[in-house]
Amino acid sequence: MERKSEVYMNDSLAGYLIQSDEEYIFKYADEYFNDTNKPAISLTIPKNEKEHHSKILFSFFFGLLSEGDLKTIQCRKLGIDENDHFKRLIKTAHNTIGAVTVKEIE
């Protein structure tokens, strides 16, 4: 099963985060990738490549997730498995304190 989300940088569509059965893929959106004035979303996901692959959730995105008691509360309230990092990300990272937000594609 494949799950997808949109990733925004300061309200501009920066790319797509995809979870497949085998890996995670971050793919920069064409317009964002080709705009030399737009920064990479993270130092660990540079714009020198359009597509990035990882066997686990990219550390940058994992860092957007809550921990400890807040994680437990969010998971209980939203009915999410605490180990389903992708679902936690798409359900909670639409309103982050940083420039990057993640929105679920339904």
N, CA, C and O atoms as a MOPAC input file, in Angstrom:
PM7 MOZYME 1SCF
protein

 N      0.83600 1    -1.18100 1     0.00000 1
 C      0.00000 1     0.00000 1     0.00000 1
 C      0.88500 1     1.24900 1     0.00000 1
 O      1.88200 1     1.31700 1     0.71900 1
 N      0.51600 1     2.20300 1    -0.79200 1
 C      1.27800 1     3.44900 1    -0.88300 1
 C      0.47600 1     4.57600 1    -0.24600 1
 O     -0.72400 1     4.71300 1    -0.48100 1
 N      1.16200 1     5.38300 1     0.56600 1
 C      0.53000 1     6.55800 1     1.17800 1
 C      1.32800 1     7.78300 1     0.76000 1
 O      2.55300 1     7.73400 1     0.65200 1
 N      0.61700 1     8.89000 1     0.52500 1
 C      1.26900 1    10.09900 1     0.01900 1
 C      0.86600 1    11.31900 1     0.83600 1
 O     -0.21900 1    11.38100 1     1.41500 1
 N      1.77400 1    12.28000 1     0.86200 1
 C      1.48100 1    13.56500 1     1.48900 1
 C      2.17200 1    14.66900 1     0.70000 1
 O      3.14200 1    14.43600 1    -0.02100 1
 N      1.64900 1    15.86000 1     0.85700 1
 C      2.27100 1    17.04600 1     0.26800 1
 C      3.11500 1    17.71400 1     1.34400 1
 O      2.73000 1    17.76100 1     2.51200 1
 N      4.26200 1    18.22600 1     0.93900 1
 C      5.16200 1    18.90800 1     1.85600 1
 C      5.28000 1    20.35700 1     1.39400 1
 O      5.59400 1    20.62600 1     0.23500 1
 N      5.02800 1    21.27800 1     2.30900 1
 C      5.05800 1    22.70600 1     2.00000 1
 C      6.19400 1    23.38300 1     2.74500 1
 O      6.50200 1    23.04600 1     3.88800 1
 N      6.80500 1    24.34400 1     2.07400 1
 C      7.83700 1    25.18500 1     2.68100 1
 C      7.31400 1    26.60900 1     2.60100 1
 O      7.18200 1    27.16300 1     1.51000 1
 N      7.01800 1    27.20200 1     3.74300 1
 C      6.44200 1    28.55200 1     3.77400 1
 C      5.25000 1    28.67000 1     2.82600 1
 O      5.17000 1    29.61300 1     2.03800 1
 N      4.34300 1    27.73300 1     2.90300 1
 C      3.09800 1    27.70600 1     2.12100 1
 C      3.28600 1    27.45100 1     0.62700 1
 O      2.31400 1    27.51400 1    -0.12600 1
 N      4.49600 1    27.16700 1     0.18100 1
 C      4.73800 1    26.78400 1    -1.21700 1
 C      4.89800 1    25.27000 1    -1.27600 1
 O      5.61400 1    24.68500 1    -0.46300 1
 N      4.23300 1    24.63700 1    -2.23700 1
 C      4.37100 1    23.19200 1    -2.38800 1
 C      5.82000 1    22.87400 1    -2.75100 1
 O      6.29400 1    23.23800 1    -3.82600 1
 N      6.51200 1    22.19600 1    -1.84700 1
 C      7.92200 1    21.86200 1    -2.06100 1
 C      8.09100 1    20.46300 1    -2.63400 1
 O      9.04200 1    20.20000 1    -3.37000 1
 N      7.17100 1    19.56600 1    -2.29700 1
 C      7.32200 1    18.20500 1    -2.79100 1
 C      6.32200 1    17.25300 1    -2.18900 1
 O      5.30400 1    17.64700 1    -1.61800 1
 N      6.65200 1    15.97500 1    -2.33700 1
 C      5.75600 1    14.90600 1    -1.90600 1
 C      6.53700 1    13.88400 1    -1.09800 1
 O      7.64200 1    13.49300 1    -1.47600 1
 N      5.96400 1    13.45700 1     0.00500 1
 C      6.53500 1    12.38000 1     0.79500 1
 C      5.65700 1    11.16400 1     0.57800 1
 O      4.44200 1    11.21900 1     0.77400 1
 N      6.27100 1    10.07600 1     0.17700 1
 C      5.54400 1     8.85800 1    -0.17700 1
 C      6.08600 1     7.70500 1     0.66300 1
 O      7.29600 1     7.54500 1     0.82400 1
 N      5.16800 1     6.91500 1     1.18800 1
 C      5.55600 1     5.68600 1     1.87400 1
 C      5.04300 1     4.51200 1     1.06000 1
 O      3.83900 1     4.37100 1     0.84900 1
 N      5.95900 1     3.67200 1     0.60600 1
 C      5.57800 1     2.43800 1    -0.08800 1
 C      5.84100 1     1.27300 1     0.86300 1
 O      6.24600 1     1.48100 1     2.00600 1
 N      5.61600 1     0.07400 1     0.40200 1
 C      5.87200 1    -1.10000 1     1.23900 1
 C      7.35800 1    -1.27000 1     1.54200 1
 O      7.72000 1    -1.84300 1     2.56900 1
 N      8.21500 1    -0.77800 1     0.65600 1
 C      9.65200 1    -0.99400 1     0.80600 1
 C     10.43200 1     0.19800 1     1.34300 1
 O     11.47400 1     0.02200 1     1.97400 1
 N      9.93400 1     1.42300 1     1.09800 1
 C     10.75600 1     2.58400 1     1.42300 1
 C      9.93000 1     3.85700 1     1.50900 1
 O      8.73600 1     3.88300 1     1.21100 1
 N     10.61800 1     4.91200 1     1.93000 1
 C     10.07200 1     6.26700 1     1.90100 1
 C     10.75400 1     7.00200 1     0.75800 1
 O     11.93700 1     6.79300 1     0.48800 1
 N     10.00200 1     7.85900 1     0.09600 1
 C     10.54100 1     8.66100 1    -1.00600 1
 C     10.12700 1    10.10400 1    -0.76900 1
 O      8.95600 1    10.38700 1    -0.51300 1
 N     11.08700 1    11.01400 1    -0.85500 1
 C     10.74500 1    12.43200 1    -0.90800 1
 C     11.09300 1    12.90200 1    -2.30400 1
 O     12.21500 1    12.71400 1    -2.77400 1
 N     10.12600 1    13.51500 1    -2.96300 1
 C     10.30600 1    13.98100 1    -4.33900 1
 C      9.96000 1    15.46800 1    -4.39000 1
 O      8.83800 1    15.86400 1    -4.07600 1
 N     10.93500 1    16.28500 1    -4.78800 1
 C     10.66300 1    17.71400 1    -4.93500 1
 C      9.66700 1    17.94200 1    -6.06600 1
 O      9.74700 1    17.28800 1    -7.10600 1
 N      8.73600 1    18.86100 1    -5.86900 1
 C      7.80000 1    19.25700 1    -6.92200 1
 C      8.59300 1    19.96400 1    -8.02000 1
 O      9.54900 1    20.68300 1    -7.73000 1
 N      8.20600 1    19.76500 1    -9.26200 1
 C      8.95000 1    20.31900 1   -10.40600 1
 C      9.20000 1    21.81600 1   -10.27400 1
 O     10.33600 1    22.27000 1   -10.40600 1
 N      8.15400 1    22.57700 1   -10.01700 1
 C      8.28500 1    24.04000 1    -9.95300 1
 C      9.22800 1    24.45100 1    -8.82600 1
 O     10.05100 1    25.34900 1    -9.00500 1
 N      9.11700 1    23.81100 1    -7.68300 1
 C      9.96700 1    24.13100 1    -6.54400 1
 C     11.41900 1    23.74000 1    -6.83100 1
 O     12.33800 1    24.50700 1    -6.54600 1
 N     11.61900 1    22.56700 1    -7.38500 1
 C     12.96100 1    22.06500 1    -7.67800 1
 C     13.68400 1    22.96400 1    -8.67900 1
 O     14.88000 1    23.21900 1    -8.53900 1
 N     12.96500 1    23.43700 1    -9.67700 1
 C     13.57200 1    24.24800 1   -10.73800 1
 C     13.78000 1    25.70600 1   -10.35700 1
 O     14.48000 1    26.42700 1   -11.06800 1
 N     13.19700 1    26.15900 1    -9.26400 1
 C     13.34800 1    27.53800 1    -8.80800 1
 C     14.60700 1    27.63400 1    -7.94500 1
 O     14.62300 1    27.16800 1    -6.80600 1
 N     15.64700 1    28.23300 1    -8.48900 1
 C     16.92700 1    28.31100 1    -7.77500 1
 C     16.86500 1    29.20800 1    -6.54200 1
 O     17.76100 1    29.15700 1    -5.69900 1
 N     15.82900 1    30.02000 1    -6.42400 1
 C     15.66900 1    30.87400 1    -5.24800 1
 C     15.03600 1    30.14400 1    -4.06800 1
 O     15.06100 1    30.64500 1    -2.94300 1
 N     14.47500 1    28.97300 1    -4.31500 1
 C     13.81800 1    28.20600 1    -3.24900 1
 C     14.85700 1    27.30400 1    -2.57900 1
 O     15.58900 1    26.58900 1    -3.26300 1
 N     14.92400 1    27.33400 1    -1.24700 1
 C     15.91200 1    26.50900 1    -0.54200 1
 C     15.47200 1    25.05300 1    -0.42600 1
 O     14.30200 1    24.72300 1    -0.61800 1
 N     16.41600 1    24.20800 1    -0.11400 1
 C     16.08800 1    22.81800 1     0.21500 1
 C     15.24700 1    22.82200 1     1.48300 1
 O     15.36700 1    23.73100 1     2.30500 1
 N     14.39800 1    21.81700 1     1.64900 1
 C     13.58000 1    21.78600 1     2.86100 1
 C     14.41400 1    21.43500 1     4.08800 1
 O     14.00900 1    21.70300 1     5.21900 1
 N     15.57900 1    20.83600 1     3.85900 1
 C     16.45600 1    20.42600 1     4.95300 1
 C     17.86600 1    20.21100 1     4.40200 1
 O     18.03500 1    19.89900 1     3.22400 1
 N     18.85700 1    20.37600 1     5.24200 1
 C     20.22900 1    20.08100 1     4.82100 1
 C     20.39600 1    18.60500 1     4.49100 1
 O     21.25700 1    18.23700 1     3.69200 1
 N     19.57600 1    17.75900 1     5.10400 1
 C     19.67400 1    16.31700 1     4.86500 1
 C     18.86500 1    15.85900 1     3.65600 1
 O     18.91800 1    14.69000 1     3.27400 1
 N     18.11000 1    16.79100 1     3.05100 1
 C     17.34900 1    16.48700 1     1.82800 1
 C     17.65400 1    17.60200 1     0.82000 1
 O     16.78300 1    18.41700 1     0.51600 1
 N     18.87900 1    17.64000 1     0.30400 1
 C     19.31000 1    18.74000 1    -0.56300 1
 C     18.61300 1    18.74700 1    -1.92500 1
 O     18.04200 1    17.75000 1    -2.36800 1
 N     18.68600 1    19.90000 1    -2.55900 1
 C     18.07400 1    20.04400 1    -3.88900 1
 C     19.01800 1    19.64200 1    -5.01800 1
 O     18.73300 1    19.93600 1    -6.17900 1
 N     20.11900 1    18.98900 1    -4.71600 1
 C     20.99700 1    18.52200 1    -5.79700 1
 C     20.42200 1    17.27800 1    -6.47400 1
 O     20.87700 1    16.88700 1    -7.54900 1
 N     19.43300 1    16.66300 1    -5.84900 1
 C     18.70900 1    15.54100 1    -6.44800 1
 C     17.22200 1    15.80400 1    -6.28100 1
 O     16.78700 1    16.32600 1    -5.25400 1
 N     16.44500 1    15.44100 1    -7.29500 1
 C     15.00500 1    15.66700 1    -7.22900 1
 C     14.32000 1    14.66500 1    -6.31500 1
 O     13.32200 1    14.98900 1    -5.67100 1
 N     14.84900 1    13.45200 1    -6.25700 1
 C     14.22000 1    12.37700 1    -5.49200 1
 C     15.19700 1    11.78900 1    -4.48200 1
 O     16.36500 1    11.55200 1    -4.79100 1
 N     14.70400 1    11.55900 1    -3.28400 1
 C     15.51200 1    10.97300 1    -2.21700 1
 C     14.79600 1     9.74000 1    -1.68800 1
 O     13.57000 1     9.72900 1    -1.57800 1
 N     15.55800 1     8.69900 1    -1.35900 1
 C     14.99000 1     7.42800 1    -0.90300 1
 C     15.58200 1     7.05400 1     0.45200 1
 O     16.74500 1     7.33800 1     0.73900 1
 N     14.75400 1     6.40900 1     1.28100 1
 C     15.21200 1     5.94500 1     2.58700 1
 C     14.38700 1     4.73500 1     3.01800 1
 O     13.18900 1     4.66500 1     2.74600 1
 N     15.02500 1     3.79800 1     3.68200 1
 C     14.31700 1     2.61500 1     4.20000 1
 C     13.48100 1     2.96500 1     5.43300 1
 O     12.51600 1     2.27000 1     5.75200 1
 N     13.85800 1     4.04500 1     6.12400 1
 C     13.10600 1     4.50600 1     7.29500 1
 C     12.67600 1     5.94800 1     7.04800 1
 O     13.18200 1     6.60900 1     6.14100 1
 N     11.73800 1     6.43100 1     7.86300 1
 C     11.29400 1     7.81200 1     7.71000 1
 C     12.49800 1     8.74200 1     7.84000 1
 O     13.27400 1     8.62700 1     8.78800 1
 N     12.65000 1     9.65500 1     6.89500 1
 C     13.76800 1    10.60200 1     6.90500 1
 C     13.85400 1    11.27200 1     8.27900 1
 O     12.83300 1    11.64400 1     8.85700 1
 N     15.06100 1    11.42200 1     8.79100 1
 C     15.24200 1    11.99200 1    10.12800 1
 C     14.64300 1    13.39100 1    10.23600 1
 O     14.14200 1    13.76800 1    11.29500 1
 N     14.69000 1    14.15600 1     9.15900 1
 C     14.10200 1    15.49500 1     9.18800 1
 C     12.61800 1    15.42500 1     9.51900 1
 O     12.13900 1    16.17100 1    10.37400 1
 N     11.88900 1    14.54200 1     8.85500 1
 C     10.45100 1    14.41500 1     9.09800 1
 C     10.17700 1    13.79100 1    10.46500 1
 O      9.22300 1    14.17600 1    11.14100 1
 N     11.00100 1    12.83500 1    10.87500 1
 C     10.84100 1    12.23300 1    12.19300 1
 C     10.97300 1    13.30000 1    13.27700 1
 O     10.30700 1    13.23400 1    14.31000 1
 N     11.83100 1    14.27600 1    13.03400 1
 C     12.02600 1    15.36400 1    13.98800 1
 C     10.82100 1    16.27600 1    14.14100 1
 O     10.74700 1    17.03500 1    15.10700 1
 N      9.87700 1    16.21900 1    13.21300 1
 C      8.65400 1    17.01800 1    13.32000 1
 C      7.61500 1    16.36400 1    14.22800 1
 O      6.62000 1    16.99200 1    14.58800 1
 N      7.84500 1    15.10700 1    14.59800 1
 C      6.88600 1    14.36400 1    15.41400 1
 C      7.06300 1    14.66600 1    16.90000 1
 O      8.17300 1    14.90400 1    17.37500 1
 N      5.95100 1    14.65200 1    17.61500 1
 C      5.99800 1    14.85600 1    19.05700 1
 C      6.55000 1    13.60700 1    19.74400 1
 O      6.58800 1    12.52000 1    19.16800 1
 N      6.97100 1    13.79800 1    20.98100 1
 C      7.54100 1    12.70300 1    21.76200 1
 C      6.86900 1    12.64900 1    23.12700 1
 O      6.11600 1    13.54900 1    23.49800 1
 N      7.14800 1    11.59700 1    23.85800 1
 C      6.71800 1    11.48900 1    25.24600 1
 C      5.21400 1    11.52500 1    25.43800 1
 O      4.45600 1    10.90000 1    24.69600 1
 N      4.79700 1    12.28000 1    26.46400 1
 C      3.37700 1    12.34800 1    26.81200 1
 C      2.53300 1    12.94300 1    25.69200 1
 O      1.41100 1    12.49300 1    25.46100 1
 N      3.05800 1    13.94800 1    24.99300 1
 C      2.29100 1    14.55500 1    23.90300 1
 C      2.04200 1    13.53700 1    22.79300 1
 O      0.95200 1    13.49500 1    22.22300 1
 N      3.02500 1    12.73700 1    22.49000 1
 C      2.87000 1    11.67200 1    21.49500 1
 C      1.75600 1    10.71600 1    21.92200 1
 O      0.88500 1    10.37200 1    21.12300 1
 N      1.79000 1    10.29300 1    23.17400 1
 C      0.78000 1     9.36900 1    23.69600 1
 C     -0.61400 1     9.97600 1    23.61600 1
 O     -1.55900 1     9.30800 1    23.19900 1
 N     -0.74500 1    11.22900 1    24.01000 1
 C     -2.04400 1    11.91300 1    23.97700 1
 C     -2.54900 1    12.03300 1    22.54000 1
 O     -3.70800 1    11.72900 1    22.26000 1
 N     -1.67900 1    12.47700 1    21.62900 1
 C     -2.08600 1    12.61700 1    20.22600 1
 C     -2.54300 1    11.28200 1    19.64800 1
 O     -3.57400 1    11.21200 1    18.97800 1
 N     -1.79100 1    10.24300 1    19.90300 1
 C     -2.11700 1     8.93000 1    19.34300 1
 C     -3.43400 1     8.40100 1    19.89100 1
 O     -4.23000 1     7.82500 1    19.15000 1
 N     -3.66500 1     8.59000 1    21.17700 1
 C     -4.93800 1     8.15400 1    21.76500 1
 C     -6.09900 1     8.94500 1    21.18700 1
 O     -7.11200 1     8.37400 1    20.78400 1
 N     -5.94600 1    10.25000 1    21.14800 1
 C     -7.03600 1    11.11300 1    20.67200 1
 C     -7.35600 1    10.86200 1    19.19700 1
 O     -8.52400 1    10.86000 1    18.80600 1
 N     -6.32500 1    10.65300 1    18.38500 1
 C     -6.52100 1    10.47300 1    16.94300 1
 C     -6.66300 1     9.00700 1    16.53600 1
 O     -6.92300 1     8.71500 1    15.36900 1
 N     -6.49800 1     8.09200 1    17.47300 1
 C     -6.61100 1     6.67000 1    17.16700 1
 C     -5.51000 1     6.16700 1    16.25400 1
 O     -5.76200 1     5.39700 1    15.32800 1
 N     -4.28200 1     6.60900 1    16.52000 1
 C     -3.12900 1     6.26600 1    15.67900 1
 C     -2.18600 1     5.35400 1    16.45700 1
 O     -1.93700 1     5.57600 1    17.64200 1
 N     -1.67100 1     4.34500 1    15.79800 1
 C     -0.64200 1     3.48600 1    16.37400 1
 C      0.61000 1     4.33500 1    16.59600 1
 O      1.05500 1     5.03400 1    15.68500 1
 N      1.17200 1     4.27800 1    17.78600 1
 C      2.35600 1     5.09000 1    18.10400 1
 C      3.54600 1     4.78300 1    17.20200 1
 O      4.43700 1     5.62000 1    17.06000 1
 N      3.57800 1     3.61000 1    16.59500 1
 C      4.68400 1     3.23300 1    15.71400 1
 C      4.42400 1     3.54400 1    14.24300 1
 O      5.28300 1     3.29300 1    13.39800 1
 N      3.25600 1     4.08300 1    13.93200 1
 C      2.93300 1     4.46100 1    12.54700 1
 C      3.37400 1     5.91100 1    12.33900 1
 O      2.56400 1     6.83700 1    12.38100 1
 N      4.66600 1     6.07900 1    12.11500 1
 C      5.24500 1     7.41900 1    12.02800 1
 C      4.67100 1     8.22600 1    10.87200 1
 O      4.46200 1     9.43100 1    11.00900 1
 N      4.41400 1     7.58900 1     9.74300 1
 C      3.88300 1     8.31900 1     8.59000 1
 C      2.49400 1     8.87600 1     8.90600 1
 O      2.21500 1    10.04100 1     8.62300 1
 N      1.63200 1     8.05800 1     9.48400 1
 C      0.28200 1     8.52700 1     9.80800 1
 C      0.33300 1     9.62900 1    10.86100 1
 O     -0.40600 1    10.61000 1    10.77600 1
 N      1.19900 1     9.46500 1    11.84600 1
 C      1.35800 1    10.52800 1    12.85100 1
 C      1.78500 1    11.82700 1    12.18200 1
 O      1.30200 1    12.90300 1    12.53200 1
 N      2.68900 1    11.72200 1    11.22300 1
 C      3.18200 1    12.90600 1    10.52700 1
 C      2.06600 1    13.60500 1     9.76200 1
 O      1.90500 1    14.82000 1     9.87900 1
 N      1.29200 1    12.85500 1     8.97900 1
 C      0.26300 1    13.49600 1     8.15200 1
 C     -0.92200 1    13.99000 1     8.97100 1
 O     -1.67000 1    14.85500 1     8.51600 1
 N     -1.09900 1    13.45600 1    10.16500 1
 C     -2.21300 1    13.89500 1    11.01000 1
 C     -1.83700 1    15.02700 1    11.96000 1
 O     -2.71800 1    15.70300 1    12.49100 1
 N     -0.53900 1    15.24300 1    12.18200 1
 C     -0.15000 1    16.25300 1    13.17500 1
 C      0.79600 1    17.33500 1    12.66300 1
 O      0.94400 1    18.36600 1    13.32100 1
 N      1.44200 1    17.14000 1    11.51300 1
 C      2.46300 1    18.10100 1    11.05400 1
 C      1.91200 1    19.13200 1    10.07500 1
 O      2.66600 1    19.69500 1     9.28200 1
 N      0.61600 1    19.38100 1    10.12200 1
 C      0.03200 1    20.41400 1     9.26000 1
 C      0.14600 1    21.79500 1     9.90200 1
 O     -0.14400 1    22.80800 1     9.26600 1
 N      0.56900 1    21.82800 1    11.16300 1
 C      0.69000 1    23.09000 1    11.88000 1
 C      1.93200 1    23.03000 1    12.76800 1
 O      1.83100 1    22.88500 1    13.98600 1
 N      3.09000 1    23.14000 1    12.14600 1
 C      4.35000 1    23.04400 1    12.88200 1
 C      4.86500 1    24.43200 1    13.23900 1
 O      4.36600 1    25.43600 1    12.73000 1
 N      5.86400 1    24.48700 1    14.11300 1
 C      6.43600 1    25.77800 1    14.47500 1
 C      7.49000 1    26.23300 1    13.46700 1
 O      7.93900 1    27.37800 1    13.52300 1
 N      7.88200 1    25.37100 1    12.56500 1
 C      8.88000 1    25.70700 1    11.55800 1
 C      8.25400 1    26.07700 1    10.22800 1
 O      7.04200 1    26.27000 1    10.12800 1
 N      9.08700 1    26.17200 1     9.21700 1
 C      8.64100 1    26.57600 1     7.88000 1
 C      8.01400 1    25.43500 1     7.09400 1
 O      7.30700 1    25.67400 1     6.11500 1
 N      8.26100 1    24.19500 1     7.51000 1
 C      7.79000 1    23.02700 1     6.75800 1
 C      6.53900 1    22.44600 1     7.40100 1
 O      6.48700 1    22.22900 1     8.61200 1
 N      5.53300 1    22.19800 1     6.56600 1
 C      4.31600 1    21.52600 1     7.01300 1
 C      4.03400 1    20.35300 1     6.08100 1
 O      4.48700 1    20.32000 1     4.93700 1
 N      3.28100 1    19.40200 1     6.59500 1
 C      2.95400 1    18.19300 1     5.84100 1
 C      1.44100 1    18.04100 1     5.83500 1
 O      0.79200 1    18.13700 1     6.87700 1
 N      0.88600 1    17.80300 1     4.65400 1
 C     -0.56800 1    17.65000 1     4.52500 1
 C     -0.88700 1    16.34500 1     3.81700 1
 O     -0.25200 1    15.97500 1     2.82900 1
 N     -1.87300 1    15.67000 1     4.33900 1
 C     -2.29800 1    14.38600 1     3.79000 1
 C     -2.94200 1    14.56600 1     2.42300 1
 O     -3.71500 1    15.50000 1     2.21200 1
 N     -2.62300 1    13.67100 1     1.49900 1
 C     -3.31700 1    13.59900 1     0.21100 1
 C     -4.34100 1    12.48500 1     0.35500 1
 O     -3.99200 1    11.32900 1     0.59400 1
 N     -5.58400 1    12.84200 1     0.21000 1
 C     -6.64700 1    11.83500 1     0.39200 1
 C     -7.10800 1    11.26300 1    -0.91400 1
 O     -7.99400 1    10.40800 1    -0.93500 1

